[in-house]
Amino acid sequence: MIKQSIVVCSILASFTSVGQTVVSTQGDSYETATGSVSFTIGEVVIDTGTDGSTNLTQGFHQTNWNFIGLDDHDVDYVANIYPNPTSDILNVEVIKFENVSYAMYDATGRIVAMGDLSDLITQIDVQNLESGSYQLELSDEQNERLKTFKLIKNY
């Protein structure tokens, strides 16, 4: 009888062992001889603590992110670009082209193309540009930005 009691108590004790737990919708854990990685997606229970100078947030990776927004500087000015992504010709369609110029910047901020819009639909040759991400800015005669677009150039 004592033997059976010890076995039952051992089994119950194994169910209550102390360990790290997380409530989440998805995740996984990977281990190698040199380290381990665990991740979760969509944690529904978190807690944040602070001592005045340090913040501790449980459950989320804390990183420094810099987001670059593309603003509509003049919400009344209507413009569109297509096709995007493109490989050879970019069409810039606007409601007013007089006194509107464009400048295209690469990822380092260098101007790679510039000019004036010549019609309601102006075509810009991007065939000689390297594949990558570009920014197209439309400006008025006072050099005020009207619209900014993100453009993807592919082969």
N, CA, C and O atoms as a DFTB+ gen file, in Angstrom:
620 C
 N C O
     1  1       0.818      -1.191       0.000
     2  2       0.000       0.000       0.000
     3  2       0.867       1.262       0.000
     4  3       0.563       2.229      -0.699
     5  1       1.925       1.246       0.772
     6  2       2.809       2.401       0.828
     7  2       3.477       2.606      -0.521
     8  3       3.682       3.739      -0.956
     9  1       3.811       1.517      -1.173
    10  2       4.445       1.594      -2.487
    11  2       3.511       2.261      -3.493
    12  3       3.946       3.090      -4.292
    13  1       2.226       1.900      -3.455
    14  2       1.247       2.491      -4.372
    15  2       1.045       3.975      -4.073
    16  3       0.885       4.777      -4.993
    17  1       1.052       4.336      -2.811
    18  2       0.889       5.744      -2.429
    19  2       2.061       6.584      -2.930
    20  3       1.876       7.709      -3.394
    21  1       3.262       6.029      -2.833
    22  2       4.441       6.745      -3.312
    23  2       4.380       6.930      -4.822
    24  3       4.727       7.999      -5.325
    25  1       3.944       5.903      -5.556
    26  2       3.824       6.001      -7.010
    27  2       2.789       7.053      -7.385
    28  3       3.039       7.866      -8.275
    29  1       1.635       7.055      -6.728
    30  2       0.573       8.021      -7.024
    31  2       1.051       9.436      -6.706
    32  3       0.821      10.359      -7.488
    33  1       1.712       9.612      -5.565
    34  2       2.220      10.941      -5.205
    35  2       3.282      11.415      -6.192
    36  3       3.332      12.601      -6.518
    37  1       4.116      10.525      -6.662
    38  2       5.142      10.890      -7.648
    39  2       4.512      11.343      -8.951
    40  3       4.954      12.319      -9.558
    41  1       3.489      10.637      -9.376
    42  2       2.797      11.017     -10.615
    43  2       2.135      12.380     -10.453
    44  3       2.250      13.229     -11.338
    45  1       1.447      12.601      -9.342
    46  2       0.798      13.894      -9.107
    47  2       1.821      15.018      -9.001
    48  3       1.578      16.119      -9.494
    49  1       2.941      14.762      -8.378
    50  2       3.982      15.780      -8.247
    51  2       4.561      16.155      -9.603
    52  3       4.926      17.311      -9.818
    53  1       4.649      15.203     -10.514
    54  2       5.177      15.522     -11.844
    55  2       4.233      16.429     -12.624
    56  3       4.680      17.193     -13.480
    57  1       2.934      16.356     -12.341
    58  2       1.978      17.228     -13.017
    59  2       2.064      18.669     -12.517
    60  3       1.658      19.593     -13.221
    61  1       2.583      18.862     -11.321
    62  2       2.641      20.202     -10.746
    63  2       4.051      20.765     -10.743
    64  3       4.342      21.685      -9.978
    65  1       4.920      20.243     -11.570
    66  2       6.295      20.738     -11.593
    67  2       6.326      22.186     -12.062
    68  3       5.500      22.614     -12.868
    69  1       7.287      22.924     -11.544
    70  2       7.406      24.345     -11.843
    71  2       8.132      24.512     -13.170
    72  3       9.155      23.870     -13.408
    73  1       7.600      25.380     -14.042
    74  2       8.233      25.654     -15.326
    75  2       7.672      26.922     -15.919
    76  3       6.684      27.467     -15.426
    77  1       8.297      27.389     -16.972
    78  2       7.821      28.586     -17.645
    79  2       6.644      28.217     -18.528
    80  3       6.679      27.210     -19.236
    81  1       5.604      29.034     -18.484
    82  2       4.431      28.804     -19.322
    83  2       4.053      30.109     -19.991
    84  3       4.406      31.190     -19.518
    85  1       3.342      30.001     -21.078
    86  2       2.880      31.171     -21.802
    87  2       1.521      30.845     -22.402
    88  3       1.266      29.719     -22.827
    89  1       0.650      31.857     -22.428
    90  2      -0.650      31.726     -23.072
    91  2      -0.540      32.421     -24.419
    92  3      -0.386      33.641     -24.472
    93  1      -0.616      31.666     -25.503
    94  2      -0.482      32.262     -26.831
    95  2      -1.258      31.438     -27.841
    96  3      -1.712      30.331     -27.552
    97  1      -1.400      32.003     -29.033
    98  2      -2.123      31.306     -30.091
    99  2      -1.219      30.452     -30.949
   100  3      -1.684      29.493     -31.565
   101  1       0.071      30.777     -31.005
   102  2       1.005      30.040     -31.866
   103  2       2.420      30.267     -31.373
   104  3       2.710      31.305     -30.778
   105  1       3.310      29.305     -31.614
   106  2       4.704      29.471     -31.242
   107  2       5.467      28.177     -31.396
   108  3       4.908      27.152     -31.786
   109  1       6.755      28.232     -31.084
   110  2       7.586      27.037     -31.189
   111  2       8.879      27.276     -30.424
   112  3       9.169      28.392     -29.993
   113  1       9.646      26.208     -30.267
   114  2      10.916      26.283     -29.568
   115  2      11.910      25.388     -30.278
   116  3      11.579      24.266     -30.662
   117  1      13.140      25.882     -30.455
   118  2      14.194      25.127     -31.121
   119  2      15.437      25.125     -30.236
   120  3      15.791      26.144     -29.642
   121  1      16.096      23.964     -30.156
   122  2      17.300      23.840     -29.346
   123  2      18.409      23.180     -30.140
   124  3      18.174      22.263     -30.926
   125  1      19.641      23.671     -29.918
   126  2      20.837      23.037     -30.464
   127  2      21.816      22.841     -29.312
   128  3      21.503      23.159     -28.164
   129  1      22.981      22.327     -29.616
   130  2      23.982      22.120     -28.575
   131  2      24.508      23.438     -28.022
   132  3      25.022      23.476     -26.904
   133  1      24.386      24.522     -28.792
   134  2      24.950      25.802     -28.363
   135  2      23.918      26.816     -27.891
   136  3      24.304      27.877     -27.400
   137  1      22.627      26.540     -28.017
   138  2      21.637      27.507     -27.575
   139  2      20.228      27.088     -27.912
   140  3      19.994      26.006     -28.451
   141  1      19.290      27.963     -27.587
   142  2      17.888      27.682     -27.867
   143  2      17.175      28.970     -28.242
   144  3      17.594      30.065     -27.867
   145  1      16.093      28.818     -28.989
   146  2      15.248      29.935     -29.393
   147  2      13.808      29.521     -29.171
   148  3      13.393      28.442     -29.595
   149  1      13.051      30.369     -28.512
   150  2      11.625      30.146     -28.319
   151  2      10.892      31.393     -28.772
   152  3      11.358      32.510     -28.546
   153  1       9.747      31.207     -29.410
   154  2       8.966      32.363     -29.835
   155  2       7.487      32.042     -29.746
   156  3       7.074      30.884     -29.803
   157  1       6.702      33.098     -29.606
   158  2       5.250      32.970     -29.602
   159  2       4.667      34.065     -30.470
   160  3       5.276      35.115     -30.673
   161  1       3.485      33.801     -30.974
   162  2       2.780      34.759     -31.814
   163  2       1.412      34.995     -31.196
   164  3       0.702      34.039     -30.883
   165  1       1.044      36.227     -31.021
   166  2      -0.299      36.547     -30.554
   167  2      -0.523      36.284     -29.085
   168  3      -1.555      35.724     -28.714
   169  1       0.411      36.669     -28.238
   170  2       0.225      36.455     -26.814
   171  2      -0.955      37.279     -26.328
   172  3      -1.097      38.453     -26.670
   173  1      -1.795      36.645     -25.527
   174  2      -2.995      37.333     -25.062
   175  2      -2.850      37.858     -23.645
   176  3      -3.673      38.661     -23.206
   177  1      -1.825      37.427     -22.915
   178  2      -1.618      37.880     -21.546
   179  2      -0.186      38.393     -21.422
   180  3       0.769      37.640     -21.610
   181  1      -0.044      39.685     -21.103
   182  2       1.289      40.257     -20.881
   183  2       1.232      41.135     -19.651
   184  3       0.152      41.471     -19.164
   185  1       2.388      41.501     -19.153
   186  2       2.471      42.398     -18.017
   187  2       3.692      43.287     -18.209
   188  3       4.725      42.830     -18.697
   189  1       3.578      44.539     -17.832
   190  2       4.697      45.470     -17.924
   191  2       4.983      46.013     -16.535
   192  3       4.078      46.481     -15.844
   193  1       6.244      45.948     -16.130
   194  2       6.652      46.486     -14.840
   195  2       7.724      47.535     -15.032
   196  3       8.484      47.491     -15.999
   197  1       7.784      48.486     -14.101
   198  2       8.797      49.537     -14.181
   199  2       9.259      49.901     -12.781
   200  3       8.496      49.798     -11.821
   201  1      10.505      50.324     -12.669
   202  2      11.014      50.831     -11.397
   203  2      11.342      52.320     -11.506
   204  3      12.040      52.869     -10.655
   205  1      10.847      52.959     -12.534
   206  2      11.088      54.380     -12.748
   207  2      12.148      54.658     -13.792
   208  3      12.056      55.645     -14.523
   209  1      13.158      53.796     -13.871
   210  2      14.206      54.006     -14.865
   211  2      14.295      52.866     -15.869
   212  3      14.888      53.023     -16.936
   213  1      13.714      51.724     -15.536
   214  2      13.780      50.557     -16.409
   215  2      12.386      49.991     -16.609
   216  3      11.621      49.859     -15.654
   217  1      12.054      49.657     -17.852
   218  2      10.785      49.010     -18.161
   219  2      11.034      47.560     -18.510
   220  3      11.996      47.245     -19.211
   221  1      10.176      46.673     -18.027
   222  2      10.240      45.262     -18.357
   223  2       8.886      44.857     -18.906
   224  3       7.878      44.926     -18.203
   225  1       8.861      44.435     -20.158
   226  2       7.629      43.964     -20.775
   227  2       7.770      42.481     -21.026
   228  3       8.675      42.048     -21.740
   229  1       6.895      41.715     -20.452
   230  2       6.953      40.272     -20.628
   231  2       6.330      39.894     -21.950
   232  3       5.273      40.406     -22.320
   233  1       6.987      38.996     -22.663
   234  2       6.362      38.375     -23.812
   235  2       6.633      38.999     -25.156
   236  3       6.369      38.354     -26.171
   237  1       7.136      40.197     -25.228
   238  2       7.347      40.814     -26.522
   239  2       8.809      41.187     -26.689
   240  3       9.450      41.641     -25.742
   241  1       9.335      41.000     -27.885
   242  2      10.685      41.450     -28.186
   243  2      10.674      42.966     -28.237
   244  3       9.823      43.560     -28.900
   245  1      11.597      43.587     -27.553
   246  2      11.684      45.034     -27.510
   247  2      12.819      45.474     -28.421
   248  3      13.983      45.187     -28.143
   249  1      12.496      46.157     -29.494
   250  2      13.506      46.628     -30.433
   251  2      13.287      48.099     -30.725
   252  3      12.236      48.654     -30.405
   253  1      14.268      48.720     -31.325
   254  2      14.143      50.105     -31.766
   255  2      13.777      50.097     -33.238
   256  3      14.560      49.646     -34.074
   257  1      12.605      50.590     -33.556
   258  2      12.129      50.635     -34.939
   259  2      12.042      52.080     -35.378
   260  3      11.627      52.951     -34.613
   261  1      12.431      52.327     -36.606
   262  2      12.239      53.630     -37.233
   263  2      11.327      53.428     -38.426
   264  3      11.690      52.744     -39.383
   265  1      10.151      54.019     -38.372
   266  2       9.200      53.880     -39.461
   267  2       9.258      55.123     -40.336
   268  3       9.281      56.250     -39.844
   269  1       9.282      54.895     -41.627
   270  2       9.301      55.996     -42.577
   271  2       7.924      56.051     -43.215
   272  3       7.520      55.121     -43.912
   273  1       7.209      57.132     -42.980
   274  2       5.886      57.276     -43.545
   275  2       5.934      58.045     -44.848
   276  3       6.797      58.898     -45.052
   277  1       5.009      57.736     -45.713
   278  2       4.870      58.473     -46.963
   279  2       3.601      59.298     -46.838
   280  3       2.493      58.762     -46.879
   281  1       3.768      60.596     -46.686
   282  2       2.640      61.470     -46.404
   283  2       2.036      62.031     -47.679
   284  3       2.722      62.239     -48.679
   285  1       0.734      62.271     -47.616
   286  2       0.077      63.085     -48.626
   287  2       0.187      64.520     -48.135
   288  3      -0.559      64.941     -47.251
   289  1       1.112      65.259     -48.707
   290  2       1.392      66.593     -48.218
   291  2       0.276      67.567     -48.577
   292  3       0.001      68.500     -47.823
   293  1      -0.363      67.357     -49.719
   294  2      -1.511      68.166     -50.129
   295  2      -2.646      67.190     -50.416
   296  3      -2.679      66.559     -51.472
   297  1      -3.567      67.070     -49.479
   298  2      -4.621      66.058     -49.614
   299  2      -5.563      66.351     -50.775
   300  3      -6.263      65.448     -51.235
   301  1      -5.597      67.590     -51.258
   302  2      -6.472      67.937     -52.379
   303  2      -5.849      67.609     -53.731
   304  3      -6.558      67.539     -54.734
   305  1      -4.552      67.410     -53.771
   306  2      -3.874      67.108     -55.029
   307  2      -3.964      65.604     -55.280
   308  3      -3.506      64.801     -54.467
   309  1      -4.558      65.237     -56.409
   310  2      -4.767      63.824     -56.734
   311  2      -3.706      63.383     -57.729
   312  3      -3.537      63.993     -58.785
   313  1      -2.993      62.317     -57.384
   314  2      -1.951      61.770     -58.256
   315  2      -1.890      60.266     -58.046
   316  3      -2.261      59.753     -56.990
   317  1      -1.415      59.571     -59.073
   318  2      -1.287      58.122     -59.013
   319  2      -0.097      57.709     -59.873
   320  3       0.207      58.358     -60.874
   321  1       0.575      56.624     -59.478
   322  2       1.645      56.068     -60.310
   323  2       1.310      54.616     -60.627
   324  3       0.723      53.904     -59.813
   325  1       1.693      54.195     -61.824
   326  2       1.479      52.805     -62.232
   327  2       2.366      52.499     -63.425
   328  3       2.741      53.440     -64.125
   329  1       2.724      51.281     -63.705
   330  2       2.569      50.125     -62.813
   331  2       3.602      50.192     -61.696
   332  3       4.675      50.768     -61.870
   333  1       3.285      49.617     -60.580
   334  2       4.201      49.574     -59.444
   335  2       4.065      48.216     -58.785
   336  3       3.040      47.940     -58.161
   337  1       5.060      47.368     -58.904
   338  2       6.412      47.560     -59.409
   339  2       6.453      47.693     -60.928
   340  3       5.524      47.297     -61.632
   341  1       7.551      48.260     -61.412
   342  2       7.742      48.449     -62.843
   343  2       9.154      48.043     -63.230
   344  3      10.041      47.928     -62.385
   345  1       9.345      47.829     -64.537
   346  2      10.682      47.465     -65.009
   347  2      11.216      48.440     -66.050
   348  3      12.428      48.511     -66.257
   349  1      10.329      49.203     -66.717
   350  2      10.832      50.098     -67.761
   351  2      10.204      51.487     -67.741
   352  3      10.936      52.475     -67.682
   353  1       8.894      51.599     -67.786
   354  2       8.221      52.898     -67.842
   355  2       7.312      53.053     -66.626
   356  3       6.543      52.151     -66.294
   357  1       7.409      54.207     -65.967
   358  2       6.523      54.554     -64.861
   359  2       5.593      55.662     -65.338
   360  3       6.057      56.693     -65.825
   361  1       4.304      55.462     -65.206
   362  2       3.309      56.471     -65.556
   363  2       2.931      57.252     -64.302
   364  3       2.610      56.672     -63.264
   365  1       2.975      58.572     -64.417
   366  2       2.550      59.454     -63.335
   367  2       1.302      60.168     -63.832
   368  3       1.368      60.974     -64.760
   369  1       0.167      59.870     -63.214
   370  2      -1.110      60.457     -63.623
   371  2      -1.551      61.466     -62.569
   372  3      -1.620      61.152     -61.381
   373  1      -1.848      62.692     -63.024
   374  2      -2.205      63.779     -62.109
   375  2      -3.435      64.511     -62.628
   376  3      -3.839      64.329     -63.776
   377  1      -4.024      65.340     -61.775
   378  2      -5.161      66.162     -62.207
   379  2      -4.694      67.518     -62.719
   380  3      -5.415      68.183     -63.463
   381  1      -3.485      67.933     -62.323
   382  2      -2.905      69.200     -62.772
   383  2      -1.404      68.998     -62.899
   384  3      -0.740      68.611     -61.938
   385  1      -0.868      69.264     -64.099
   386  2       0.560      69.038     -64.317
   387  2       1.359      70.330     -64.446
   388  3       2.587      70.300     -64.371
   389  1       0.688      71.463     -64.639
   390  2       1.408      72.719     -64.812
   391  2       2.160      73.068     -63.528
   392  3       1.609      72.995     -62.430
   393  1       3.432      73.451     -63.689
   394  2       4.287      73.866     -62.575
   395  2       4.484      72.771     -61.520
   396  3       4.682      73.065     -60.342
   397  1       4.430      71.517     -61.951
   398  2       4.677      70.396     -61.039
   399  2       5.929      69.668     -61.518
   400  3       6.037      69.309     -62.690
   401  1       6.865      69.455     -60.613
   402  2       8.098      68.738     -60.946
   403  2       8.166      67.448     -60.132
   404  3       7.455      67.272     -59.143
   405  1       9.043      66.557     -60.579
   406  2       9.241      65.300     -59.850
   407  2      10.724      65.108     -59.574
   408  3      11.584      65.590     -60.311
   409  1      10.995      64.396     -58.502
   410  2      12.356      63.972     -58.159
   411  2      12.256      62.554     -57.631
   412  3      11.415      62.250     -56.785
   413  1      13.126      61.686     -58.141
   414  2      13.149      60.299     -57.701
   415  2      14.444      60.059     -56.935
   416  3      15.529      60.394     -57.410
   417  1      14.318      59.470     -55.739
   418  2      15.455      59.229     -54.858
   419  2      15.664      57.728     -54.685
   420  3      14.704      56.960     -54.624
   421  1      16.941      57.315     -54.605
   422  2      17.223      55.910     -54.309
   423  2      17.229      55.718     -52.793
   424  3      16.925      56.651     -52.050
   425  1      17.571      54.523     -52.332
   426  2      17.511      54.202     -50.908
   427  2      18.517      54.991     -50.078
   428  3      18.355      55.106     -48.863
   429  1      19.550      55.535     -50.712
   430  2      20.541      56.333     -49.980
   431  2      20.199      57.816     -49.965
   432  3      20.918      58.605     -49.352
   433  1      19.107      58.215     -50.635
   434  2      18.704      59.614     -50.684
   435  2      19.273      60.385     -51.850
   436  3      19.097      61.601     -51.931
   437  1      19.949      59.708     -52.752
   438  2      20.544      60.352     -53.930
   439  2      19.472      60.525     -55.006
   440  3      18.688      59.607     -55.247
   441  1      19.431      61.685     -55.653
   442  2      18.483      61.916     -56.746
   443  2      18.954      61.138     -57.970
   444  3      20.084      61.312     -58.426
   445  1      18.080      60.274     -58.501
   446  2      18.433      59.466     -59.672
   447  2      17.666      59.897     -60.915
   448  3      18.032      59.510     -62.025
   449  1      16.615      60.688     -60.754
   450  2      15.855      61.214     -61.898
   451  2      15.087      62.437     -61.423
   452  3      14.623      62.501     -60.284
   453  1      14.966      63.410     -62.324
   454  2      14.171      64.590     -62.009
   455  2      13.702      65.244     -63.296
   456  3      14.297      65.054     -64.357
   457  1      12.638      66.012     -63.190
   458  2      12.104      66.688     -64.357
   459  2      10.775      67.337     -64.037
   460  3      10.360      67.399     -62.879
   461  1      10.107      67.824     -65.079
   462  2       8.797      68.450     -64.942
   463  2       7.745      67.545     -65.551
   464  3       7.993      66.868     -66.549
   465  1       6.553      67.537     -64.935
   466  2       5.446      66.799     -65.534
   467  2       5.011      67.540     -66.787
   468  3       4.914      68.767     -66.785
   469  1       4.748      66.797     -67.856
   470  2       4.474      67.421     -69.148
   471  2       3.050      67.221     -69.633
   472  3       2.657      67.806     -70.642
   473  1       2.271      66.410     -68.940
   474  2       0.902      66.130     -69.361
   475  2       0.159      65.527     -68.173
   476  3       0.743      65.306     -67.112
   477  1      -1.137      65.263     -68.362
   478  2      -1.895      64.629     -67.287
   479  2      -1.356      63.236     -66.970
   480  3      -1.468      62.767     -65.837
   481  1      -0.774      62.579     -67.966
   482  2      -0.058      61.319     -67.757
   483  2       1.347      61.507     -68.312
   484  3       1.535      61.617     -69.523
   485  1       2.322      61.542     -67.428
   486  2       3.728      61.692     -67.811
   487  2       4.427      60.358     -67.634
   488  3       4.272      59.696     -66.607
   489  1       5.201      59.966     -68.645
   490  2       5.949      58.715     -68.562
   491  2       7.398      59.008     -68.189
   492  3       8.045      59.875     -68.777
   493  1       7.893      58.264     -67.199
   494  2       9.282      58.391     -66.759
   495  2       9.981      57.076     -67.075
   496  3       9.521      56.004     -66.680
   497  1      11.099      57.170     -67.794
   498  2      11.874      55.979     -68.152
   499  2      12.734      55.569     -66.955
   500  3      13.620      56.314     -66.535
   501  1      12.466      54.383     -66.411
   502  2      13.237      53.872     -65.270
   503  2      14.029      52.622     -65.648
   504  3      14.549      51.918     -64.782
   505  1      14.114      52.360     -66.941
   506  2      14.754      51.146     -67.437
   507  2      16.215      51.034     -66.999
   508  3      16.692      49.930     -66.734
   509  1      16.927      52.150     -66.918
   510  2      18.352      52.122     -66.583
   511  2      18.631      52.135     -65.082
   512  3      19.790      52.077     -64.672
   513  1      17.588      52.209     -64.259
   514  2      17.788      52.191     -62.811
   515  2      18.026      50.765     -62.333
   516  3      17.514      49.808     -62.914
   517  1      18.808      50.637     -61.272
   518  2      19.027      49.336     -60.646
   519  2      17.734      48.873     -59.976
   520  3      16.908      49.694     -59.575
   521  1      17.566      47.576     -59.858
   522  2      16.415      47.047     -59.128
   523  2      16.499      47.490     -57.677
   524  3      17.576      47.503     -57.080
   525  1      15.357      47.851     -57.118
   526  2      15.336      48.277     -55.722
   527  2      14.144      49.149     -55.418
   528  3      13.189      49.219     -56.191
   529  1      14.211      49.807     -54.288
   530  2      13.137      50.656     -53.801
   531  2      13.515      52.124     -54.010
   532  3      14.640      52.530     -53.718
   533  1      12.579      52.904     -54.512
   534  2      12.806      54.322     -54.784
   535  2      11.658      55.134     -54.207
   536  3      10.584      54.604     -53.922
   537  1      11.902      56.423     -54.039
   538  2      10.879      57.346     -53.581
   539  2      10.688      58.419     -54.637
   540  3      11.656      59.039     -55.078
   541  1       9.442      58.641     -55.047
   542  2       9.114      59.660     -56.041
   543  2       8.358      60.781     -55.343
   544  3       7.327      60.547     -54.713
   545  1       8.879      62.004     -55.459
   546  2       8.234      63.165     -54.854
   547  2       7.759      64.110     -55.940
   548  3       8.501      64.429     -56.869
   549  1       6.519      64.555     -55.818
   550  2       5.960      65.578     -56.699
   551  2       5.916      66.883     -55.920
   552  3       5.450      66.917     -54.782
   553  1       6.410      67.973     -56.543
   554  2       6.488      69.270     -55.868
   555  2       5.912      70.358     -56.756
   556  3       5.901      70.234     -57.981
   557  1       5.432      71.433     -56.127
   558  2       4.908      72.560     -56.894
   559  2       6.022      73.578     -57.153
   560  3       7.185      73.326     -56.839
   561  1       5.652      74.743     -57.737
   562  2       6.657      75.732     -58.125
   563  2       7.362      76.369     -56.927
   564  3       8.451      76.921     -57.086
   565  1       6.768      76.307     -55.735
   566  2       7.430      76.805     -54.525
   567  2       8.256      75.705     -53.842
   568  3       8.727      75.879     -52.718
   569  1       8.420      74.595     -54.523
   570  2       9.156      73.438     -54.009
   571  2       8.488      72.813     -52.781
   572  3       9.145      72.174     -51.959
   573  1       7.170      73.011     -52.672
   574  2       6.383      72.364     -51.619
   575  2       5.974      70.982     -52.119
   576  3       5.465      70.843     -53.232
   577  1       6.195      69.975     -51.303
   578  2       5.837      68.614     -51.714
   579  2       4.325      68.443     -51.776
   580  3       3.600      68.799     -50.847
   581  1       3.870      67.889     -52.899
   582  2       2.453      67.607     -53.076
   583  2       2.127      66.164     -52.713
   584  3       1.168      65.900     -51.987
   585  1       2.926      65.234     -53.222
   586  2       2.712      63.802     -52.988
   587  2       4.056      63.098     -52.942
   588  3       5.029      63.549     -53.546
   589  1       4.099      61.994     -52.225
   590  2       5.275      61.137     -52.167
   591  2       4.824      59.700     -52.362
   592  3       3.863      59.250     -51.739
   593  1       5.526      58.986     -53.231
   594  2       5.199      57.593     -53.528
   595  2       6.418      56.714     -53.303
   596  3       7.554      57.149     -53.490
   597  1       6.174      55.482     -52.905
   598  2       7.231      54.477     -52.864
   599  2       7.105      53.647     -54.131
   600  3       6.021      53.168     -54.466
   601  1       8.216      53.480     -54.831
   602  2       8.248      52.772     -56.112
   603  2       9.195      51.586     -56.001
   604  3      10.277      51.698     -55.425
   605  1       8.788      50.462     -56.548
   606  2       9.643      49.282     -56.619
   607  2      10.048      49.092     -58.073
   608  3       9.196      48.957     -58.951
   609  1      11.359      49.082     -58.322
   610  2      11.897      48.837     -59.670
   611  2      12.410      47.405     -59.692
   612  3      13.240      47.017     -58.870
   613  1      11.899      46.614     -60.656
   614  2      12.390      45.243     -60.798
   615  2      12.969      45.053     -62.183
   616  3      12.922      45.965     -63.009
   617  1      13.521      43.866     -62.446
   618  2      14.132      43.580     -63.749
   619  2      13.082      43.422     -64.800
   620  3      13.404      43.176     -65.963
